[in-house]
Amino acid sequence: MERIRVKTLKSHEISVHFFESQQPIDEVVVIVSATGVRQQYYAYFADYLAENGFHVFSFDYTGIGESITKPLEKEQTTAVEWASNDLESVIQCAVERFPHHKIHLIGHSIGGQIIGFAPSAVRISNMLTVASQSGYWGLWKGYSRYAYWTIWNLVVPVSLKIFGYLPSKSIMGMENLPKNMAKQWSGWCKHKNYFVDTIDQDQRYHHLIKSTLFSFSLEGDNFAPQQAVDWLAAQYSNSVVHRIHLHPKDYDINKIGHFDVFRLHSKPTIWPVLLKSLKNT
């Protein structure tokens, strides 16, 4: 694995890890992380893809992990900029390094949501989104619905006011988040049409992407219920969409959690399913 510092469109650098395949098939994968998840979490999966012929890039968003360049309360990046600046810069880096290769994107959770904010996403070969969803609280049921309403309407704004950033490690178990990113994201989660209600259409390219989309949801995933995943898949309205719901009983395992898919124990069961989708396009 090679560590790279990529200069973004906004002139600051972010951390990128490159996994070079020793048996390349002229195809590249860019992994687009979940909210507040360091790229190291995807390292075993990236190695697996490299072993199967794909060159792989992962990266830390601005303000996360190895891409922290200033105190978090001074970081001004937004959720949209994680794609329009960070992801866009990584795609351009991949294209510059491999100008004749197919480019695939794998988005996990928010990673699949924000792919459509990167202008160069319209040129990719295909996408896999894993547990990528609308975060609108009304798409949840029971206790979870009210828990998420409380988080977006009370916990997040109060925390931002007190700390100047979102202390997500103690609230949600993820990396702490920059203020403007957390504010924008929580704002989406208050709206039935999520980012469509708050982001101008000229900043959204979801409907312009014409690649194949494999959209995976997970049985029992309380972070991404099926109807929330369905909503997001529908935003890629010009893509050829394959909706796939993974159930643990089909793989003789106890559960497939939101943060289990890319862990090493999923290598014999779930990873071949994702790999097959990549190779079927």
N, C-alpha and C positions, 0 to 999 in steps of 0.2 A: 504494500500500500504506500502510495506517495502522497505526502502532504503538500498542498499548493495554497498560496495566497492569491486570490483573484481580486483585482481592482474592479469595483462595481461602477455602474453608470453614474453613481453619486460620488465617486472618487475615493470612497473608503474601501478597505479590504475586508473580505470575508474568508473563512477557512473552508477549503474544499479538500476532500479525500478522493484520490483516484485509484481504482483497482483495475490493473491491467490484466487482460486475459492472455494466457499463453497459447490459446488456440482460438484466435478471434474469428468471428463470422461477419465482420464488417458491420456490426451493430453496437449501439451505445445506449446505456440506460442512465438516466438521471433520477435519483431518488429524492423526492420532495417530502420533507419530514412533517410529522404531526406537530401540533402546537407545543412549544416548550420541550421538545425532545431532541437531545443531542444526536448528532450524526453517528456517533459511536454505537448507538443502539442498533443501527442497520448494518454494522460491519460484517457480521457473520453471513447475513443474507447477500450482501454485496460480494463477498468471497465466493459464495455459492453460484451467483450469476456469472462471475468471472471464470469459474471452473467450467461453466457451460457455454463459454464463448463470447460473452458480452463484456465490453469495457464498461466500467461503472463509475459514475461520479456521485458523491454525496456531499452535502454542505450544511453548515450551521447558518441559520438566519442571523441577520444583524441583531446583536443583543443577546444571542444565545451561545453557550459553550465557547468554542475557540474563536467565535466572531464577536466576542465582547471587546470593545475597544475603548470604552469610557464607562464611568459610573452609570448604572442603569437608569437612575432618575434623570440623567442628562441626555439619554438616547431618545431621539425623536421619530424613529421609524414607525411605520404603520403596517397593518396586515396586508394591505394592497401592495405596499413597497416591498414586502417580503417576496412578492412575485415579480412586480414590474421592475424592480431593481436587482434583487438578489438572484432569484431564479433566472431571470432574463440574462443576467451576466454569466451564470453557469452554463446555460444553453449555448450562449455565444462562444464561451470558452470551449465547450465540447465540439461545436461546429468548426471552430478554428483549428482545433487539434485533429479532428477527423472529418474533413469537409465532404467526403464521399460516403459516409456511413449513415445508416438509418438511425434516427434518434427516437428513443422511447422514454416516456415519463411514467414513474410509479409514484402516485401520491397517496400518502397515508393521512387519514382524517382531514385536518385543515389543508394539508398538502394537495389533496385532490380538489378542494374548493377553490384554491387560489391559482391553480394552473392557468385558468382562463383570464388572469390579469397580466400574464406575460405575453407580450406581442409575438414573440418567436414561437409560442406554442402552436400557432397556426401551421407551422411547417413540420411538425413532428409526425412520425409514422403511426404511433398508437399510444394509448394511455391505459394504465391499470390504476384504478382507484380502490383503495382498501379501507372500508369503514369511513368513507368520505360522505359528508352529510350536510344538510341544513342544521344549524344550531338553534333554530327557533324553538323556544321552550314549549310551545303549544303542541308540538309533534310528539312529545313524551306523554306517558300515561301515569296515572296514580300518583304516588308520593314524589316520583322523580320530576313530574311536571312542576310541582310547587317548589321543589328544591332548586331546580334550575331557574325558575322565575326569581327566587330569592337571591341567587348568586348574581344574576345579570342586573337586577334592579336595585339591590342593596349592597351585597358584599363587595362587588367590584368597584362601584363608584366610591364607597366609603374607604376602601383600601387604597385606591389611587390618591385620594385626597390626603390620607394620613402618611403614606410612604413615598408617594411620587412615582411608584411603579406597582405592579401587581405581584405580591408575594405568593406566587402560585405553588411554591414548594410546600408551604404549610396548608394551603387551601385545597389544591387539586393534585398534588404530588408530581407536578411537572416543574420545569425550570421557571424561575421568575421571569416576568414579561415586561417589556418596555411599556410606559404609560400610554402612549398614543396607539400602539398596537392593541393593547388590552381594551382601551376605550372604544376603538373602532369595532373590534370583534364582538364585544359585549353589546354594542349598539345593534349590530346585525341580529344578534340572538333575541332581541326584543320585537323583531318585525316578522310578520307572517311570511313575507317574501324575502327574508334574510338580506343578503347584500344587494339584491335587485332594487329594493326600496331606497337604498342609501348611496349607491355608487352609480355615477352617471354612465350611460350606455357606452360612451366613447372610451371608457376605461375598461370595459368588459369585452373579452374576445371569446367567451365560452361558446356562443352561438356561431362563431366563425370557424371553429375547429372542425375539420372534416375527417379526422382520423377515426380509427376503430377505438371504442371505449369498452373495456371490461370493468364493470362496476361491481365490486364484491361487498356484500353485507354479511354479517356474522350472527348466527342464532344466539340469542341471549346477551348481545352487546348493548348494554345500557347507555353507552356513549353515542351509539349510532343506530337507532331503531330503523327497521326496514323502510317505513314511510319517509323518514328523513333522508335516507340514502336515495330513495326513488326521486325525491324532489331535486337533489343535486344532479343526478344523472339526466334529468329532463332539461337542465339548463344547457347541456351540450347537445342542442337540438339538431345540429347538422352532422353529428357523429353517428356512426353505426354502433348502437349501444347493445351490449350483451350484459344483462343483469344476472348475477350469479349469487345465490344465497348459500353460504357454507354452514352446514349443520354438523356438530361434533359426532353424532351417531354414524354419519356416513364415513368417518375416518377412524372409528373405534377409539375415540378419545373422550375425555370428560367434558371439556369445554374449549371454545376458541374465543378468547377474550380480545377486547379492543387492542390491548398491548401484548398479546401473545403471538400474533401472526408472524412477526419478524424475529422472535426469539429462537434460539438454536433448537429447542425441543420440537419446533414445528417443521424442521427440515425434512423428516421422512414422510410427513403427511400433507401439509399445506403448501410448502414451497414448490413441489412438483406441479401443483395446480396452477400457481402463478407463472411458473416457467413455461408450461404448456400454452398458456394464453399469449405470452410474449412470442413464442415460436410459431403460433398459428396465424400471424399477421405478416 
